[in-house]
Amino acid sequence: MCVVGKDDVIPGEFTSYFRSLIVFGKAEIVEDETDRLEALHLLCNKYSPGIDPTDEIARFLKTVCIVRIDIDLITGKEAIELTRQR
């Protein structure tokens, strides 16, 4: 899996300021309903804190696919310009 956290194209410099990760591991679909509910509640608490997600989760529980990734290795890189800004 690859995640790009930042990718700003800078035309005048013929480059982009990027930050990305590549994750290696084993992915599996989460089948257990209790685990699925827990994962959805964690996501809702992160992205919609303070909002009761019960109705929304109930509406999509049967159709959402949740994948758990057991990570073996993570590697990342960023543009030198972003490294220098820190």
C-alpha positions as semicolon CSV with decimal commas, in nm:
position;residue;x (nm);y (nm);z (nm)
1;M;0,000;0,000;0,000
2;C;0,125;0,349;-0,076
3;V;0,006;0,664;0,104
4;V;0,088;1,009;-0,028
5;G;0,052;1,258;0,255
6;K;0,155;1,562;0,055
7;D;0,218;1,629;-0,312
8;D;0,243;1,995;-0,408
9;V;0,355;2,048;-0,767
10;I;0,594;2,345;-0,799
11;P;0,595;2,428;-1,173
12;G;0,860;2,702;-1,151
13;E;1,107;2,457;-0,996
14;F;1,015;2,159;-1,217
15;T;0,953;1,948;-0,906
16;S;0,701;1,857;-0,639
17;Y;0,718;1,877;-0,263
18;F;0,605;1,533;-0,153
19;R;0,580;1,315;0,153
20;S;0,485;0,948;0,114
21;L;0,492;0,605;0,276
22;I;0,496;0,254;0,140
23;V;0,367;-0,019;0,372
24;F;0,439;-0,388;0,328
25;G;0,238;-0,650;0,512
26;K;-0,052;-0,890;0,503
27;A;-0,403;-0,757;0,443
28;E;-0,721;-0,939;0,537
29;I;-1,087;-0,851;0,530
30;V;-1,240;-0,808;0,877
31;E;-1,541;-1,041;0,896
32;D;-1,628;-1,036;1,269
33;E;-1,911;-0,789;1,332
34;T;-1,777;-0,681;1,672
35;D;-1,438;-0,598;1,516
36;R;-1,610;-0,417;1,229
37;L;-1,816;-0,206;1,471
38;E;-1,508;-0,121;1,675
39;A;-1,315;-0,014;1,364
40;L;-1,600;0,204;1,241
41;H;-1,640;0,370;1,580
42;L;-1,266;0,444;1,590
43;L;-1,284;0,604;1,244
44;C;-1,590;0,808;1,337
45;N;-1,429;0,926;1,661
46;K;-1,121;1,036;1,469
47;Y;-1,292;1,216;1,180
48;S;-1,624;1,323;1,339
49;P;-1,551;1,369;1,710
50;G;-1,848;1,451;1,928
51;I;-2,104;1,327;1,675
52;D;-2,302;1,009;1,752
53;P;-2,228;0,773;1,459
54;T;-2,473;0,496;1,559
55;D;-2,731;0,555;1,284
56;E;-2,469;0,607;1,012
57;I;-2,280;0,293;1,111
58;A;-2,602;0,088;1,117
59;R;-2,690;0,217;0,770
60;F;-2,362;0,104;0,612
61;L;-2,243;-0,187;0,828
62;K;-2,355;-0,454;0,580
63;T;-2,198;-0,285;0,276
64;V;-1,869;-0,143;0,404
65;C;-1,549;-0,344;0,358
66;I;-1,293;-0,314;0,636
67;V;-0,939;-0,435;0,572
68;R;-0,685;-0,490;0,848
69;I;-0,319;-0,468;0,751
70;D;-0,060;-0,640;0,969
71;I;0,245;-0,428;0,891
72;D;0,582;-0,593;0,830
73;L;0,772;-0,291;0,703
74;I;0,716;0,082;0,652
75;T;0,940;0,301;0,442
76;G;0,894;0,667;0,363
77;K;1,051;0,964;0,196
78;E;0,997;1,333;0,147
79;A;1,125;1,611;-0,074
80;I;1,447;1,766;0,052
81;E;1,270;2,104;0,061
82;L;1,026;1,974;0,323
83;T;1,310;1,821;0,524
84;R;1,488;2,157;0,528
85;Q;1,170;2,335;0,649
86;R;1,170;2,130;0,972
